[in-house]
Amino acid sequence: MRVLAIIQSWDSQDQVRGFVTGWMEKLAEKVDQLAILALEQRQPATRPNIFVYSLGKENYQGPLRRFYYLWQWHRQIRKILALHSPQVIFTHMTPIYSVLAYPYSRAAGIPVFTWFLHPRASFITKLAHWLSTKVVSATAASYPYKKDKLVALGHGIDTNLFTPQFSARLNPPLLISVGRISPIKDYETIIKAAGLLKKSSGRAFQLAIIGGVINAEDRVYQERLRQLVIQLNLEDSVQLAPSQNQNNLVSWYQRASLHINATQPGSGDKVNLEAMACGTPSLMASPTFSETITPYQKQLLFHYQNPEDLSLKIMNFLELEENQRQELGKKLREAVIEHHNLDKLMTNLVALFKTP
């Protein structure tokens, strides 16, 4: 099978989208040829059956960039169709790519499959839904529009990369929260919960919020978080750590006693699954992964924007014996492998491509 995948970035070091490179490599293992059209390309192709084409963001980000990328889009997709004759078009997390590809796919009789995962559906998302043969998401809850074309295939966690290191955790215990520094992550709730934990128990711990900023809004939010840490006298307990690539993240997950994710209900933040694949329990405000964390929902779910409830849940985990924590970590890893491992996702995705 010959596939054209349209993605945002071909860069394994990208703080947000680096995992997509691993996805594409796994997909390439299961197809004859994989042509990739990316907004930007920061590294060469990694397999002989992968061919990468770029819209040129790595070279040009000037005032006319939108027109430049659109011109490159039409130029490159025509080249790919002529050279590679793809049988399927697969777009990842950017519905506008499905919309732009539709005239070409319709003319060539090529089906379009759109991967999308987000709490909200824009007009473009809805339009892409109507123009796509199928839409694909991790779970039914993670897709925000009609379910008539939806196929839920899991999150695609590389469980060979995200692996446990079952040894005694750090003392004082390390708590981490991974993700872009953005208001949608609701880091205020986590920091306030840390303040309550320190005040009520006096227990020593370290909290690391690991993520980078992308735009001016993020930088304003980052400063707000710094001021909150100072206000709650948590300078010795809380750090805002820079973003990490996937390989470095693994060691953070392995050393942590607990991962915390405070994004809103309806979100399907894969960092929860990465942590659990490393044998580290993840507290979360969204019930999106309820199937995965059964029968541990009462332990792992906390009320959204409720630092008091989160503080109590953290304390319950810190009071676990080491063997209890490790046993829970093993069970959670098994659940991630069953529901969300990358190899299974790509096998099922290729089967979907071949479905009449």
C-alpha positions, 0 to 999 in steps of 0.5 A: 500500500502507498500512503500520503501522510500530511503532518505539521512537523517532521522533527523528532525533537519538537516539544509538542509534535516530536512523537509524530515522527515515531508514528510515521516510522511505525506506519512505514513498517506496515506499508510499501511506501509512505510519502510525507508532506509536512509544514516543516522538515527539520531532519531527513527521512529515517527509513528507505520507504519514507519520502519527506516533502516540506511546505518550507516553514523551516526556511521561510516565516516572513510576512507572506508565509501563508501565501508561500505555504499555500503555493508550496502546498499545491506544488508539492501535492501535485509532485507527490501524486505524480511520483508516488501515486498514493492510494490513501491520504491521511491527515494528522491533527490539522483538518484544513489539510483534509479540506485542501486535499479534497479536490485532489483526492476526489479527482484521483479517487483517493480516500481521505482519512482525518485524525483529530483529537480536541475538545472543540470542533471548529467550522473547518473541523466540521467541513473536514468531517464531511469531506473525509471518508473516515475520521479517526481519533483515540476514543469516541470522547476525544472527537468533538463532532458527529460520530457517524464516520468516527473510528476510535483506535487508541492513542498510539503510545510507544510502549517500547520507548515509554518503559518502567524502571521499577526501583525506589522513587526519589526522596523527597518524592517527585511529582511532575506535570508534563505539557505546554505552558498554556492556560488550557493545562490549568497548572494553577490548580496543581500549584494551589494543590501543592500549597495545600499539601505543604500547609496541611501535611508539612511533607517534603516533596518536589513538583516539576512542571515540564513544558515550554512556551510557544507564543506571547500568551503562553509567556504571560501565563508562565509569568503568572504561574511564577508569581503564584509559586512565590505567593504560596511560598513554594519556591523550594518545592516547585520548579518550572522546567523547560520542555523535553524531547521524548527520550528525556521525558522517559527518565522524568516519568521513571523517576517520578512518584506521580504524574498530574494532569489538570486539563478539562473533562473531554480532553485526551492528553496523551501524557497521562498514558506516557506516564502510566506506560512508564509505571507511574500513576497519573492523576487526571481531571478528565474521565476520557481514559476511564476505560483504561484506568478501570478499576482505579478511577476513584484513586486517579480522577479528581474534580476539575479545578478543585485543588482541595480534592487534588491535594487529598488524592496526592496525599493518598498516593504519597502514603502508599507503600512502595510495593503498592505503588509499583503494583499499581504502576504495573497494572496501569502499564498493562492497561496502556499496552492493551488499549493504546499501544502504537503498534496496535494503532498502526496495524488497525489504521492500515486495516482501516485504509484497506477497508472498502 
